[in-house]
Amino acid sequence: MSKHPIRIVVALATLGIVAAACGGTDEATGLPDATTPTTAAITAPAATATAPPQTSTSPTPTEAPAIEPTAIADAGAAATPAPTEPSGDAAIASAPLGDPRPAPELADLVLPDGSPFELASLQGAPVLVYFGYTHCPDVCPQTLGELFGVFEALPETQALFVSVDPERDTPEFLAEWTSYLPDKLYAVTGSPGAIRRAADDYGVKYARVETTSTAGYTMSHTADLYLIDKDGQLLLTYPFGTPAAEIVADLEVLNAG
């Protein structure tokens, strides 16, 4: 069990875990139409667990407010996207994992204290990488919930949250936000250009979506998780909705190797 259960509950509350409504995408770009936002995932590279791609977005005036330790997002009647059941090699507890290749470095990003981030600093243990944003009212909280399940089973796990919303996810904001999360769940941000380069390296797509919400704009983004081994090799891409138990099974294989 995580040693910070209260912090985890508060963190999920501040992320607006209450679900938001979803809609369609622009067929030409694969990103959501600003008038009909979606929650579908966009497929990213690396050996993937086969599943229908989905992407995250936050529609309607259900956006989570700026973080407050006791704040809970005021979401309207809505529904979370149905979790995608992964298949294929999403959980391969007795077989070699993935198709290893060097993980992109995530260069020029910074930690909440403003210091430069280096992916190499996490080598020595597997790490799960996720691109999202702290004001996401639906998909990001669901993914973080699965990550918390992984931390509960394997407390030594490392995870990295890469913000795609540098305007609101400043280092100062992330410093407060991460104070409610497990100690080994790190967060990084950076300039718009640095974040775009990092996202491109992982095949992540994202775009700002204007809304009429008083909470402001939302972000449509790829909602996959990326598994990097202790040697810095990118092994697997988990589609949105992959259960924590399947990720834990893969990590147990890596930890036993």
C-alpha positions, -999 to 999 in steps of 0.1 A, spaced: 0 0 0 13 35 -8 26 53 22 7 84 12 -30 73 8 -45 106 18 -22 125 -6 -33 102 -34 -70 107 -27 -65 145 -27 -44 144 -59 -72 125 -77 -97 150 -64 -78 179 -76 -74 163 -110 -112 162 -113 -117 125 -114 -154 130 -119 -159 120 -156 -165 143 -185 -186 139 -217 -169 129 -249 -175 134 -286 -159 131 -321 -126 138 -338 -115 156 -370 -109 128 -395 -83 149 -413 -60 154 -384 -69 127 -359 -73 154 -333 -105 165 -318 -129 189 -333 -131 219 -309 -168 217 -311 -170 180 -304 -141 171 -281 -132 134 -277 -116 109 -255 -98 86 -279 -62 74 -279 -37 81 -307 -13 52 -313 23 59 -304 54 40 -314 72 10 -298 60 -25 -293 23 -19 -286 -4 -38 -268 -29 -41 -296 -61 -22 -288 -83 3 -304 -65 37 -302 -80 64 -280 -72 100 -272 -79 121 -242 -96 154 -242 -117 174 -219 -150 187 -232 -177 210 -218 -175 231 -186 -162 202 -164 -126 213 -163 -108 208 -130 -99 240 -112 -65 252 -103 -52 228 -76 -63 233 -40 -56 206 -14 -93 201 -8 -107 211 -41 -129 187 -60 -138 194 -96 -174 204 -102 -182 182 -132 -216 179 -148 -235 148 -159 -210 129 -179 -194 96 -187 -159 84 -187 -146 66 -219 -150 29 -217 -116 14 -208 -100 -4 -237 -92 -40 -230 -57 -46 -242 -48 -78 -260 -17 -94 -275 15 -86 -256 0 -60 -231 6 -85 -203 32 -111 -212 42 -125 -179 61 -154 -192 75 -142 -225 103 -117 -235 91 -82 -233 86 -60 -263 110 -49 -290 136 -29 -271 151 3 -285 167 33 -268 141 55 -252 140 91 -265 158 113 -240 131 139 -232 157 166 -235 154 202 -223 126 195 -198 127 206 -162 117 193 -128 93 211 -104 124 227 -87 135 241 -120 165 219 -124 171 201 -158 156 167 -161 177 137 -174 160 105 -182 193 87 -174 188 97 -138 160 71 -136 180 42 -149 184 13 -126 147 6 -123 118 5 -148 99 37 -154 64 43 -168 61 75 -189 28 93 -195 20 125 -214 -9 145 -200 -19 177 -181 -29 184 -145 -62 201 -154 -75 171 -172 -109 161 -158 -113 126 -170 -87 105 -189 -55 116 -169 -71 109 -135 -81 74 -148 -46 67 -159 -32 80 -127 -56 57 -109 -40 27 -127 -6 40 -118 -15 42 -82 -26 5 -84 9 -3 -98 25 17 -70 4 -2 -44 16 -36 -58 52 -25 -65 61 5 -44 96 7 -60 81 15 -94 90 48 -110 67 69 -132 72 101 -151 44 126 -160 52 148 -189 30 179 -191 16 189 -225 2 222 -210 32 244 -201 11 275 -198 -7 261 -167 17 233 -156 46 256 -145 74 242 -123 58 260 -93 24 244 -100 39 209 -105 58 213 -72 25 216 -53 7 190 -74 34 163 -70 34 169 -32 1 148 -31 15 120 -52 37 90 -45 74 99 -40 85 81 -72 59 97 -95 79 125 -110 66 154 -132 83 175 -158 74 205 -179 93 229 -202 90 254 -230 64 248 -257 91 239 -281 108 214 -257 75 197 -249 67 194 -286 100 178 -294 96 153 -265 61 144 -277 72 140 -313 100 117 -302 74 94 -285 48 97 -313 25 117 -290 0 140 -305 -16 169 -286 -35 201 -293 -52 229 -274 -90 229 -276 -108 261 -268 -141 257 -248 -167 279 -233 -159 266 -199 -150 291 -172 -120 268 -164 -106 277 -198 -92 256 -226 -86 218 -226 -59 196 -242 -65 167 -265 -36 143 -262 -24 107 -267 -32 87 -236 -8 59 -238 18 47 -212 53 39 -222 74 12 -204 111 19 -202 134 -8 -186 162 -2 -161 187 2 -189 168 29 -207 153 8 -234 117 15 -245 99 -18 -244 61 -14 -246 33 10 -252 2 4 -232 -31 18 -246 -54 39 -225 -74 17 -201 -48 -10 -196 -54 -24 -161 -28 -20 -134 -26 -58 -129 -13 -63 -165 13 -36 -161 24 -51 -127 27 -85 -144 52 -71 -169 71 -52 -142 75 -84 -122 90 -101 -152 115 -72 -156 123 -71 -119 129 -109 -119 153 -107 -148 
